[in-house]
Amino acid sequence: MADIADPICTICAVRLYDWLPEYTPEEQDPLHWHPHSWRESVLALDGPTWSYDEPGPKSMAVPSDQVTIYAARATLRSREVSLIPIGRSVSLQLENLPGQHESHDPVSGKRWYLGIHSACEKIARRVMQSPQAHIRTIGDLWMTLERRCVKSAWDATIFPPYLPKLPDSRPGEQIKLGLLRYYIPRCAIYTDEGCLDDPGEDWWDYDPLSIPRLTTVLLSNLEQLNPSTTSSGQIEHHIDSLPPEIKDRIITDLVHQNLSLNCEYSMPQYLWKQALLRVPFLWDIDGEVIEEKIQEAKQGGFEWNWEKITRQLLTEVTVVDEEDEDEPVTWNYARVGLIVPPGMCNRRRIWQILIEMYPNDVDMVHDMDETYGSDSRVLVGYGA
């Protein structure tokens, strides 16, 4: 795990920054917007916890009403955040401190606070609607983060705030914990200074929600389709003759998986365009800009290669190659030939982190579980 000086988002591994008075997250005036200001919009999640030296939870299903979400402000070099509008300062990742949990009876169990970005919570709620997701509720999200933190707290040398480890292993493999699947370099976790030669490459610091000119920049990557690669009329006729619900299912299946970059050109481009419009993490695509591109192709007598850009967009985020610690090789969309605003790279990263998580994905087992009959040994896998 990462032992750090400042509060950190337990979802995305980016710091919870001090609130600046001149920035209001709800302010829509672009003059007040800055690509890094999203890091100052903080939430404190207040929910149940089970210490590693005590019996674990009886179930991985925690009702969402047991988790309270507060707007908060972080404090530099502190484990504390200030709840809004209450004004009460609370400590993150510390159990049952006196006076920190309003109207809570300690007899009913321990509680603690975990910090996340408001942007990460908003993305999490969208992920919960995806058929790929293994977290469906705020309760599921809480149990995932809480179990990760408790598992990491086994290390007696660690003190809050800290970033919990998560599975580095793939589904079906023996669980190996680490920080790789936050998909950012370790230097970005341990320091708030730019850790790459080009500060502009630190795309994980950019706002994943508000991304100016996203559609315009994304569609600038569109290429004209080579007529020789167009699907045969027979295949196109076959797909066109399918019932609408079957074509809809084809598109749904496409956009909820990580695609290879290898274009097959076996499906009409208009279906790939529809797929692009339904990419789940591209909820704010501008339909007017899409229509302009459609008209441009009609007037020019050519067809856009919608398959290539959709495959590029749905490519999987890969872990950082830190073989050379001084020059870590990080994933970004440019590595697959796609030029997008840096905030889009960050959105894709956070989306994948959330898609991959599930309650107790770190296999947290309490020593006293067998004695007290807890079922926290029962894991919910990716395929559940």
C-alpha positions as CSV (number, residue, x, y, z in Angstrom):
1,M,0.0,0.0,0.0
2,A,1.0,3.6,-0.2
3,D,1.7,5.5,3.0
4,I,1.2,9.2,2.1
5,A,1.0,12.6,3.7
6,D,-2.3,13.9,2.3
7,P,-5.9,12.5,2.1
8,I,-6.3,10.4,-1.1
9,C,-9.2,9.1,-3.1
10,T,-9.7,5.4,-2.4
11,I,-11.2,4.9,-5.8
12,C,-8.7,6.6,-8.2
13,A,-5.5,7.1,-6.2
14,V,-5.3,10.9,-6.9
15,R,-5.0,13.2,-3.9
16,L,-8.0,15.0,-2.3
17,Y,-6.8,18.6,-2.7
18,D,-7.4,21.6,-0.6
19,W,-10.5,23.5,-1.4
20,L,-9.9,26.9,-3.0
21,P,-12.5,29.6,-2.3
22,E,-12.5,30.9,-5.8
23,Y,-13.6,27.5,-7.2
24,T,-17.2,26.3,-6.8
25,P,-17.7,22.8,-8.3
26,E,-21.3,23.6,-9.3
27,E,-20.3,26.8,-11.1
28,Q,-21.0,26.4,-14.8
29,D,-19.2,29.6,-15.9
30,P,-16.1,28.4,-17.9
31,L,-14.1,31.3,-16.4
32,H,-14.3,29.5,-13.0
33,W,-13.4,26.1,-14.5
34,H,-9.9,24.6,-14.4
35,P,-9.0,21.1,-15.5
36,H,-7.4,20.3,-12.1
37,S,-10.1,21.8,-9.9
38,W,-12.1,18.6,-9.8
39,R,-9.6,17.3,-7.2
40,E,-10.9,19.8,-4.7
41,S,-14.5,18.5,-4.8
42,V,-14.4,15.9,-2.1
43,L,-16.9,13.4,-0.5
44,A,-16.5,11.6,2.8
45,L,-18.3,8.3,3.0
46,D,-19.4,7.2,6.5
47,G,-20.1,3.6,6.9
48,P,-19.6,0.4,8.9
49,T,-16.2,-1.3,9.3
50,W,-14.9,-4.5,10.7
51,S,-11.4,-4.6,12.2
52,Y,-9.0,-7.3,11.0
53,D,-8.6,-8.6,14.6
54,E,-12.3,-9.0,15.1
55,P,-15.1,-11.0,13.4
56,G,-15.8,-9.9,9.8
57,P,-19.1,-8.9,8.3
58,K,-21.8,-11.6,8.1
59,S,-22.5,-10.7,4.5
60,M,-20.9,-8.7,1.7
61,A,-24.2,-7.2,0.9
62,V,-24.5,-3.9,2.9
63,P,-27.7,-1.8,2.4
64,S,-26.8,1.5,0.9
65,D,-28.8,3.3,3.6
66,Q,-26.0,2.3,6.0
67,V,-23.6,4.5,4.1
68,T,-23.9,8.3,4.5
69,I,-22.3,10.6,2.0
70,Y,-21.1,14.0,3.0
71,A,-19.6,16.8,0.9
72,A,-16.3,17.6,2.4
73,R,-13.2,19.8,2.2
74,A,-9.7,18.3,2.4
75,T,-6.8,19.7,4.4
76,L,-3.2,19.7,3.3
77,R,-0.9,17.3,5.2
78,S,-3.7,16.0,7.3
79,R,-5.8,12.8,7.6
80,E,-8.8,15.0,8.3
81,V,-11.6,16.5,6.1
82,S,-14.2,19.0,7.1
83,L,-17.8,18.0,6.5
84,I,-20.1,20.4,4.7
85,P,-22.2,22.2,5.8
86,I,-21.7,20.8,9.3
87,G,-18.2,22.1,9.7
88,R,-17.1,19.1,11.8
89,S,-13.6,17.8,11.1
90,V,-13.4,14.0,10.9
91,S,-10.4,11.6,10.4
92,L,-10.3,9.3,7.5
93,Q,-9.6,5.5,7.9
94,L,-9.8,5.6,11.7
95,E,-12.5,3.7,13.6
96,N,-15.0,5.0,16.0
97,L,-13.4,8.2,17.1
98,P,-15.6,10.0,19.7
99,G,-18.0,12.6,18.4
100,Q,-17.3,11.9,14.7
101,H,-20.4,9.8,13.8
102,E,-23.6,11.7,14.4
103,S,-26.3,9.8,16.2
104,H,-24.4,6.5,16.0
105,D,-24.6,4.0,18.8
106,P,-21.1,2.3,19.1
107,V,-22.9,-0.9,20.3
108,S,-24.3,-1.4,16.8
109,G,-20.7,-1.7,15.4
110,K,-17.7,0.4,14.3
111,R,-17.8,3.0,11.6
112,W,-15.2,5.1,9.8
113,Y,-14.8,7.6,7.0
114,L,-13.3,7.0,3.6
115,G,-12.5,9.8,1.2
116,I,-13.3,10.0,-2.6
117,H,-13.7,12.6,-5.2
118,S,-17.2,13.8,-6.1
119,A,-16.3,13.1,-9.8
120,C,-15.4,9.4,-9.0
121,E,-18.7,8.9,-7.1
122,K,-20.6,10.3,-10.2
123,I,-18.7,7.9,-12.5
124,A,-19.3,5.1,-10.1
125,R,-23.1,5.6,-10.2
126,R,-22.9,5.3,-14.0
127,V,-20.8,2.2,-13.8
128,M,-23.5,0.6,-11.6
129,Q,-25.8,0.7,-14.6
130,S,-23.4,-1.2,-16.8
131,P,-23.9,-5.0,-17.4
132,Q,-20.2,-5.3,-16.9
133,A,-20.3,-4.0,-13.4
134,H,-20.0,-6.1,-10.2
135,I,-20.9,-3.2,-8.0
136,R,-24.6,-2.3,-8.2
137,T,-25.2,0.0,-5.2
138,I,-23.4,2.4,-3.0
139,G,-23.3,-0.4,-0.5
140,D,-21.3,-2.5,-2.9
141,L,-18.9,0.3,-3.5
142,W,-18.5,0.8,0.2
143,M,-17.8,-2.9,0.9
144,T,-15.2,-3.0,-1.9
145,L,-13.3,0.1,-0.5
146,E,-13.7,-0.9,3.1
147,R,-12.5,-4.4,2.6
148,R,-9.5,-3.1,0.7
149,C,-8.6,-0.7,3.4
150,V,-8.9,-3.3,6.2
151,K,-6.8,-5.7,4.3
152,S,-4.1,-3.1,3.8
153,A,-4.3,-2.1,7.5
154,W,-2.9,-5.5,8.4
155,D,0.5,-3.9,7.8
156,A,1.2,-2.5,11.3
157,T,3.6,0.0,10.0
158,I,1.0,2.0,8.1
159,F,-0.9,5.0,9.4
160,P,-3.7,6.9,7.8
161,P,-4.0,8.3,5.3
162,Y,-3.0,5.5,3.0
163,L,-4.0,4.1,-0.4
164,P,-5.2,0.5,-0.1
165,K,-3.9,-2.2,-2.3
166,L,-6.1,-3.8,-4.9
167,P,-5.8,-7.0,-7.0
168,D,-3.0,-6.9,-9.5
169,S,-4.0,-10.3,-10.7
170,R,-6.5,-11.1,-13.4
171,P,-9.8,-12.9,-12.8
172,G,-9.3,-16.6,-12.2
173,E,-5.7,-16.1,-11.1
174,Q,-4.4,-16.4,-7.5
175,I,-4.9,-13.0,-5.8
176,K,-1.9,-10.8,-5.8
177,L,-2.3,-7.4,-4.3
178,G,-0.5,-4.2,-5.3
179,L,-1.1,-0.8,-6.8
180,L,-0.7,-1.6,-10.5
181,R,-4.4,-1.4,-11.3
182,Y,-4.8,2.2,-10.4
183,Y,-3.0,2.6,-13.8
184,I,-0.8,5.5,-12.8
185,P,2.9,5.6,-11.9
186,R,3.9,5.2,-8.2
187,C,5.5,8.6,-8.4
188,A,2.1,10.1,-9.1
189,I,0.8,8.5,-5.9
190,Y,3.7,9.4,-3.6
191,T,4.2,13.0,-4.7
192,D,2.0,15.8,-6.0
193,E,4.7,17.0,-8.3
194,G,4.8,16.1,-12.0
195,C,6.7,12.8,-12.3
196,L,7.0,12.6,-16.1
197,D,9.4,14.5,-18.3
198,D,6.4,16.3,-20.0
199,P,4.0,17.6,-17.3
200,G,1.3,17.6,-19.9
201,E,1.4,13.8,-19.9
202,D,0.1,13.7,-16.3
203,W,-3.4,13.1,-17.7
204,W,-4.7,11.5,-14.4
205,D,-4.8,15.0,-12.9
206,Y,-7.3,16.3,-15.4
207,D,-11.1,16.6,-14.9
208,P,-12.8,13.3,-15.9
209,L,-16.3,14.8,-16.0
210,S,-16.0,18.2,-17.6
211,I,-14.0,17.8,-20.8
212,P,-14.2,20.8,-23.1
213,R,-14.4,20.1,-26.9
214,L,-14.5,16.3,-26.2
215,T,-16.6,15.4,-29.3
216,T,-14.8,17.7,-31.7
217,V,-11.3,16.5,-30.7
218,L,-12.4,12.8,-30.6
219,L,-14.0,13.0,-34.1
220,S,-10.9,14.7,-35.5
221,N,-9.5,11.2,-35.5
222,L,-12.0,9.9,-38.0
223,E,-10.6,8.5,-41.2
224,Q,-12.2,7.9,-44.5
225,L,-13.0,4.3,-45.1
226,N,-11.0,2.6,-47.8
227,P,-13.6,1.3,-50.2
228,S,-11.7,-2.0,-50.6
229,T,-12.3,-2.7,-46.9
230,T,-16.1,-2.2,-47.0
231,S,-18.2,-5.2,-45.9
232,S,-19.7,-7.2,-48.7
233,G,-23.3,-6.5,-49.7
234,Q,-24.4,-9.9,-48.7
235,I,-23.2,-9.5,-45.1
236,E,-24.7,-6.0,-44.9
237,H,-28.0,-7.3,-46.3
238,H,-28.0,-10.1,-43.8
239,I,-27.4,-7.7,-40.8
240,D,-30.0,-5.2,-42.1
241,S,-32.6,-8.0,-42.3
242,L,-32.1,-8.9,-38.6
243,P,-34.9,-7.9,-36.2
244,P,-34.2,-4.5,-34.5
245,E,-33.8,-6.2,-31.1
246,I,-31.0,-8.4,-32.4
247,K,-29.1,-5.5,-33.9
248,D,-29.6,-3.7,-30.6
249,R,-28.2,-6.6,-28.7
250,I,-25.2,-6.8,-31.1
251,I,-24.4,-3.1,-30.3
252,T,-24.9,-3.5,-26.6
253,D,-22.5,-6.5,-26.5
254,L,-19.9,-4.5,-28.4
255,V,-19.8,-1.5,-26.2
256,H,-19.6,-3.3,-23.0
257,Q,-16.3,-5.1,-23.6
258,N,-12.7,-4.3,-24.3
259,L,-12.2,-4.6,-28.0
260,S,-9.0,-5.4,-30.0
261,L,-7.7,-2.8,-32.4
262,N,-8.0,-5.2,-35.3
263,C,-10.8,-4.0,-37.6
264,E,-12.6,-6.9,-39.3
265,Y,-15.0,-4.8,-41.5
266,S,-17.6,-7.5,-41.3
267,M,-20.3,-5.2,-40.0
268,P,-21.7,-2.0,-41.7
269,Q,-20.2,1.2,-40.5
270,Y,-23.5,2.7,-39.6
271,L,-23.8,0.1,-36.8
272,W,-20.3,1.0,-35.6
273,K,-21.5,4.7,-35.5
274,Q,-24.4,3.7,-33.4
275,A,-22.0,1.7,-31.1
276,L,-19.9,4.8,-30.7
277,L,-22.9,6.8,-29.6
278,R,-23.6,4.2,-26.9
279,V,-20.2,3.8,-25.4
280,P,-21.1,3.9,-21.7
281,F,-18.3,6.2,-20.6
282,L,-19.0,8.6,-23.5
283,W,-22.3,9.9,-22.1
284,D,-21.7,13.5,-23.1
285,I,-21.0,13.1,-26.8
286,D,-22.4,16.0,-28.9
287,G,-25.0,14.7,-31.3
288,E,-24.7,17.9,-33.4
289,V,-21.0,17.4,-34.1
290,I,-21.8,13.8,-35.0
291,E,-24.4,15.0,-37.5
292,E,-22.0,17.4,-39.0
293,K,-19.6,14.6,-39.7
294,I,-22.4,12.5,-41.2
295,Q,-23.3,15.4,-43.6
296,E,-19.6,15.9,-44.4
297,A,-19.4,12.3,-45.6
298,K,-22.6,12.5,-47.6
299,Q,-21.5,15.6,-49.4
300,G,-18.0,14.2,-50.1
301,G,-19.3,10.9,-51.3
302,F,-17.3,8.8,-48.9
303,E,-17.8,6.8,-45.7
304,W,-16.2,7.3,-42.3
305,N,-14.3,4.4,-40.6
306,W,-16.5,4.3,-37.5
307,E,-15.2,0.9,-36.6
308,K,-11.6,1.9,-36.1
309,I,-12.4,4.9,-33.8
310,T,-14.8,2.8,-31.8
311,R,-12.3,0.0,-31.3
312,Q,-9.6,2.6,-30.3
313,L,-12.0,4.1,-27.8
314,L,-12.9,0.8,-26.2
315,T,-9.4,-0.5,-25.9
316,E,-8.3,-1.7,-22.5
317,V,-6.3,0.5,-20.1
318,T,-3.0,-1.3,-19.4
319,V,-0.8,-1.1,-16.2
320,V,2.2,1.1,-16.0
321,D,5.6,-0.3,-17.1
322,E,7.9,0.8,-14.3
323,E,10.9,-1.3,-15.3
324,D,12.8,2.0,-15.5
325,E,11.6,3.9,-12.3
326,D,12.9,7.2,-13.7
327,E,10.9,6.9,-16.9
328,P,7.7,4.9,-16.3
329,V,5.8,4.1,-19.4
330,T,2.1,4.9,-18.9
331,W,-1.0,4.1,-20.9
332,N,-2.8,6.7,-22.8
333,Y,-5.1,6.8,-25.8
334,A,-2.2,8.2,-28.0
335,R,-0.6,4.7,-27.7
336,V,-3.4,3.3,-29.8
337,G,-3.4,6.2,-32.3
338,L,-6.3,8.2,-30.7
339,I,-5.9,11.9,-29.8
340,V,-8.3,13.0,-27.1
341,P,-8.3,15.6,-24.3
342,P,-6.3,14.3,-21.2
343,G,-9.5,14.2,-19.1
344,M,-10.9,11.5,-21.4
345,C,-7.9,9.3,-20.6
346,N,-8.6,9.8,-16.9
347,R,-12.3,9.0,-17.3
348,R,-11.5,5.8,-19.1
349,R,-9.0,4.8,-16.4
350,I,-11.5,5.5,-13.5
351,W,-14.2,3.7,-15.4
352,Q,-12.0,0.6,-15.7
353,I,-11.0,0.7,-12.1
354,L,-14.7,0.7,-11.1
355,I,-15.7,-2.0,-13.6
356,E,-13.0,-4.3,-12.2
357,M,-13.9,-4.0,-8.5
358,Y,-16.3,-6.1,-6.5
359,P,-16.9,-6.5,-2.8
360,N,-14.0,-8.3,-1.0
361,D,-12.0,-8.6,-4.2
362,V,-8.9,-8.6,-1.9
363,D,-10.0,-11.8,-0.2
364,M,-10.1,-10.3,3.3
365,V,-10.5,-13.1,5.9
366,H,-10.7,-12.5,9.6
367,D,-9.0,-14.8,12.0
368,M,-12.1,-14.9,14.2
369,D,-14.6,-15.7,11.4
370,E,-14.8,-19.4,12.0
371,T,-15.4,-18.9,15.7
372,Y,-18.2,-16.4,15.2
373,G,-19.8,-17.9,12.1
374,S,-19.1,-15.0,9.7
375,D,-19.4,-15.8,6.0
376,S,-16.9,-13.1,4.9
377,R,-14.8,-16.0,3.5
378,V,-17.3,-16.2,0.7
379,L,-16.1,-14.2,-2.3
380,V,-18.1,-12.7,-5.2
381,G,-16.0,-13.2,-8.3
382,Y,-15.9,-11.3,-11.6
383,G,-18.3,-13.7,-13.1
384,A,-20.9,-13.6,-10.4
